[in-house]
Amino acid sequence: MSGINGIETIIYGVEDVPLCTRYFTDFGLPLVSADGKAALFELEEGSSVVIRPLADAVTEGQRLVGYGVQKVIWGVPDQKHHDRIVARLRAVTEVSIDGEGTAHFLDCDGIPAGIRVYPKRTVFGAPDPVNSLGSIHRLNQLRKWKLKASPKTIQHVVYQVPDPQASWQWYHDVLQFRLSDIQRGFGIFARAPGTKDHHSIYWLKSDLPFPGLDGKIRFNHANFGVEDIDEVMVGANVMERRGWQKSTWGLGRHRIASAIFLYLPCPAGGEAEYGCDSDMLDDSWVPRSWDAAFGTMTFMHNLQPWIFDEAPWDVGYVDGVTPARKDHKGHR
């Protein structure tokens, strides 16, 4: 694999730096430094979370509004990939290079982003074996007793945008992102070419009739990867004990990506998600087109009114994009 290998850094612009520092410390991110004016967390894979006052995090000309992640720095494995991507970017947008070699630009939605050489570290989980009816994989052995969540990866970010199709097309044409799945009427999931995570970014249609969507370009949430469902729920319990607001949806599993989820309201903006057990993809994957409600969940602890009734089983391959027929070589 080559090209962008994942999220190297996310930079939050917030109202209250000490409060948000405490939140992400309780959430389980490893704190490197904090002085009340800014904070830095570094995860095991080498990715970083930066907390700054909003005024210090915004970029001139951005169309992104509100608190939350003001910039995503995407990683690449080496300088050759960095220079190649910068050349493509300069054909469509203004690019500046800082003293550390990071390229900064605005994407097609006016969302700040960057490209940086990122020697990403491989993270290995060690989940407990799972027993099932008639299938014994854990005999005379207790499961691990986790004390807290310890996210080790940044798996994806989500932004609310007016035209997810246009956003996806730009990231495909310029940054070579791969199409993962389409949630019809809601948004588009895409994967950075150098990672196997189901998606690295999701563009959610910004004018849907849900709280927090007002037609403007806003940050929605970031997903942090943990080992298993036990770690998700231990993390949720710790956050509740520390006085943070509980999840609206509660624990659930998406059909799209098959991932376990738990979204928590976040004072830094949007939500912070614990995620695990997601599908992994490569370039042989055939993207699906999903009914929005059907793709949202296999189960959800706190059923929401818009998804209370059972959704129609409506999912199929995306025609004309990647192989939907044996004689079609597909799109790369």
Secondary structure, DSSP 8 states (H G I E B T S, - for coil): --S--EEEEEEEEES-HHHHHHHHHHHT--EEEE-SS-EEEE-TTS-EEEEEEHHHH--TT---BSSEEEEEEEEESSHHHHHHHHHHHHTTS--EE-TTS-EEEE-TTS-EEEEEE--------------BTTB-S--S-------S----EEEEEEEEES-HHHHHHHHHHHH--EEEEEETTTEEEEE-TT--BS-SEEEEETTSSSTT-SSS-EEEEEEEE-SSHHHHHHHHHHHHHTT----SS-SEE-SGGG-EEEEEE-TTSSEEEEEES--B--TT---EEE-HHHHH-SEESS--GGG-S-----EEE-TTTS-SSTT-----
